[in-house]
Amino acid sequence: MSSPLLRVEDLGVSFATAEGSVRAVDSVSFELRTGEVLAIVGESGAGKSACAMALMGLNRSPGACFSGAAWLGELELLAVPDAALRRVRGTDMALIPQDPLSALNPVQRAGDQVVEAMRAHERVSRRAARERARALMVSVGLPAAAFAAHPHELSGGMRQRVMIAMALSCQPRVLIADEPTTALDVTIQAQVLALLAELRERTGAGILLVTHDLGVVAALADRVAVMYAGRLVETGTVDEVFHDPQHPYTWGLLGSTPGLAGARGERLAAIAGAPPSRLGPDAGCRFRARCPHEHAACAAMPELAERVGPGHADRCWLPVDQKRLRREHGGRIGLEPRGIAA
């Protein structure tokens, strides 16, 4: 097996607040390989974007504290100063942000912003950069007229394509896509996903996909890392996590996703309660207050361990046979409301 493009070991991210230190990311580890799509999924506030921003060095501030290590090849991303990291961003690692309208300069033409990204990292004339930028924007499905347009003159899908063109302008090895289909209609979502899949095949870049949309994960990802309250609670291939999920939180995510076979008017099963506060010490499993299967062992934090097979890890004390018995309700995987578990 080839060496990973990106290797993250025990990544921790915390922020100082008036109430105390908030641990947004806690001991997260994963690897990303050439041509692979790894999806980090979870509800809002799980720590997905904080993890991605830490790798890019975009949430460094006087109130932020980082621990662990993140290796891009031989470069330790958390240890290098900002000046060295600026040389890496765009060339070796690039970001497709969640909100392209906020990320783009509103008073600068779209094409000039792609040109600026190229010239910031490469010795290339303005004329040559403009020619490359035009060709790149056309290659991601933008009309030629988009080069001279301002961001507010473009649709949401077109702005997202501008950000993809900008991210790919220097052919990075790692592409971080933070909710790349948020606020797009389903037709444009499908086009953006198809574009990312085609770029993965053509460039061989590894893609770290941050999302809460399991439909996007099923369409694009190879492996899945489920994140809850700052920690990974389950990891595996898409088939393993979708068809043999081992953590109750994963069951809840799958059960709250609408399916084509659902009955008309059928209500989706929501996960009761809210995520725990990230202030103060842990009190066992972080999902225990929302889990109908809580038992005595949950007072201790379980390790992320391969309990069902190689490569498929979870953070739940229940035996594998009990998980498979308890996770199906009404013919589909889901999480019943707390207090009525068998």
N, C-alpha and C positions, 0 to 999 in steps of 0.2 A: 504494500500500500504506500502511495506517495506521501511525502511529508505535508502536513497541513499548511495552508496559506496563512491561516490565522489560528492562534492557540491562546485561549483564555483560561487562566488558572486562578481560582478563588478570588475573582473580582469582587471588590466591595466598594460601594459609593455611598457616602453619607453627607448630609447637609446640616449646617448649624442653623437652628431656629430659636426663637424666643423661648420656646417650651423645652428645648434640648436638641440633641443630635438625632436626626431622622435617617434611618438606614434604608435608602431606596433600593440598593442592590446588595445582596449578602451572599458571599461565597459562591459565585456563579462560575462554572467551568464548562467549556465546550470547545470544539474544533471545527474549522471550516476548510474544506479541500477544494482543489481546482475543479471548476465546472459544477460545483454542488450548490444547491439551494437549501439553507437551513432556516427554518421559520421559528421565531420566538413568539409564542402566543400567550394571551392572557387578557384579563379585563383591564380597563383603565386604572392606572395606579399600581400595576403589578411591578413596575420597574423596567419595562422593556426599552423604552426610549432613553431612560437614564443610562442603561447599559450601553446602548449604541452610541450615545453622545460621549460617554467616557472613552470609548475606543477612538473616537475622532478628536478627542481633546476639546470638545465644544462646551462642556459644562465645568471647566476649570474656573474657580473663583476663590476669593479668600475664605468663603464659608464652606467650601467643598473639601472632602477628605477621601482619598482613594487608597485601596489596599489590594494586594494580590499582584498579578502580572498579566500582561496581554502582549503576545509576541506576533508581530507581522514579519514572517521570515526570521531574521536574526535581530530585528529591531524591537526593543521593549518599549511599547507605546506609552505606558504610564510613567516611565522614567525619563524620557527625553524632554528637553525644554521646548517651549512653544515655538521658537524659531526653527528648530529641527523638525517639529511636527508639521509646521506649515509647508515644508518641502515634501512631506509625505502625502498630505491631503491633496487629492486631485490627481496625483501621479500614480501612487500605489494603492490608495484607498479613497473612495469617493462616496458621497451621500446624496440620495434622493430624498429630500425632506418631505414632511407630512403635508405642509401647506405651501405650494409653489407661489401663490400670490404674495404671501408674506416674505418668502425667501428671495424673490426676484426684486431688483431695483425698479421702482415704479416709473422713474424718469429716464431710464436707459432702454434703448431698443433691445429686443430679445437676442438678436444675432450678435450685437456688440457684447452682450454679457457672456456668450459662449466664446467669442474671440478673446475676451479678457481672461477667461479661465485658461485658455491655451497659452497665451503670452505670459501669464504669471509663472508658468512652469517650464516653458520651452523657449529656445532661441529661434524665433520664427518671425518673419516680417508681418506687418499688419495685413498686407495684401494676401500673402499665402495663408494666414490664419483665417481671413474672411472667406477665402475659397473653401478651406477645409470645413469651416463652420457651416457654410451653406450646404455642402454635401452631406455633412453629418445630420443636420436638421431635416433634410429631405429623407435621409435613410431611416429616421425614426418616425416617418409618416407625416411630417409637417409640410404644408404648402410653401412654395418659394417666397410668397408674400409675408410669411411669418417672420422672416429675418429682420424686416424693417418695422415690425409692429411693436408697440409697447405692451407690457403684460396685461393691462386692463382691456386691451383690444382683442385678446385671445380668450377662447373658452377654457374651462377648467382642464379638460383633457389635453388641449394644446399646450397650456402652461406646464402640465406635468411632463409632456414630451420635451419641452425646452429644458427642463431640469434634468431629464434623462440624457439629452444630448450634451449638456454641460458636464454631467458626471462622467460621461464616456469620452470626453474630449481629449484626455491624455491617456486613454486605455489603461485604467486601473486594474489591478489584480483582484481587489476585493470591492464589491459594491454593496453598500448598506442602503436598503430601501425601507424607510420608516413610513409605514401606512401609505404605500404609493397609490392606493385606489380610494382613499377616503374622500368623500364628498363628490365622487364621480358617479354618473348613472351607470347602470349595468352594462350597457353597450360599450361605453368608453372603458369601463373596468376590464372587460374582456379584451379590448384592443391593447391596453397597457400590459396586461398579463402575457398576451401573445408576444408582444414586443420584448418583454424581459426574457421570456423563454428563448426567443430567437437570438437575442444578444448573448445569452449564456452559452448557447450552442456555437455561435460564431466566434466569440472572444475567449471562451474558456474561463471567464471570471467566476469567482465564487461569490454568491449572493447571500447576504444576511438579511432576511425578510422579517421585519417587525410588524405584527398585525394582530388584530383580534378577530379577523374574519376567517373562519375555518373553511369557507368555500374557496377563498384565495389560496389557502394552504394546500387544499386538495388538488387545486389546479396546477400549482407551480412547484411546491416544495418536494425535496427528497427526504429530509429528516425534520423532526419537530422537537422543540424544547418548550414545554409548558411551564409558565412562570406564574407564581402566586406570592404576593406579599414580599417581593424581593428575592425569592429563592426559586430555583428550578424544582418542580415536583414530579415531572415525568419527562423522559427523553426516549426517542426511538425513531424508527422510520415512520413515514406517513401511514403505511399499512398497519404497522404494529400499534401505533397510538390510536388510529381511527377504528380499527377492527378488534383490538384486544387491549383496550385502555385499562390501566391498573390503578390510577389514583382517582378518588371520588371527585376531586375538582375537575379532572378531565371529563368524567362522566357528566358533570353538570354543564360544562361547556358544550359537549356534544348534544345533550338533551335540550339545550336552549337554542339550538340551530334548526331553522325550519327545513323540512325535507319535502321532496316532490310527492312522496306517498302519504303525506299528512292529510287528515280529513278536513274538509272545509269548515272553517270556524274553530278548529281545534286550538286551544291555548297552549303556548309553549311553557315548559317547566322552567321557572326562574330559580336561581340559586338564592336561598333565603339569606338574610343578613347582609353584612358589609365586611370588607376586608379589615383586618386588625390594624391598630395604630402601630406605626413603626418606631414609636418612642418607647424607651424602656427595654428591659430584658424580655426574652422569649419565655413563654409558658407552655412548652411542649409543641406539638404540631400546630402550625399556624392556621390550618383550616378547621381545626377541631370545633370551634364555636358555630360553624356553619354546616358541619357534617352530621348526617343522621346516624352514621356508623361509629361515632366516637365511643371509645372504651378505655379501660384503665391504662393501657400501654401508651395512649396518646398524650399522657402527661409528660412524656419524654420525646424529644425531637428525633424522628427517624432519619437515618442516613439515606442519601440518594444511591440506591443499590440495585444491581441486576438480579431481581428476585424471580423473574419469569424466563429469562434467557439472555444470552450475550447481546449487548448493545441496546437492550430495552430495560431502562432503569426507572424506578419510581421511589417516592418517599411516603410510603404508607405501611403501617404495621399489619394490616389485615393479611391473612394467608391468601395465596393466589386463588385457591379453589373457592374461598369465600367471596372474593372480589367478583369472580365470574358468576356466582349465584346471585349476588345482590345488585349488580349494576343494570339489569334489564327490567323495564317496567312498561307494560302495555306493548310488548313486542319491539321495543327500541331501548338503546342505552340512554340512561338518564339518572338523575339524582332526585329521589323523592323528598318531600319537605321534611325538615328535622322534626323528630318526635314520633314518626310513624314507621320507622325502619323495622324490618322483621327481626 
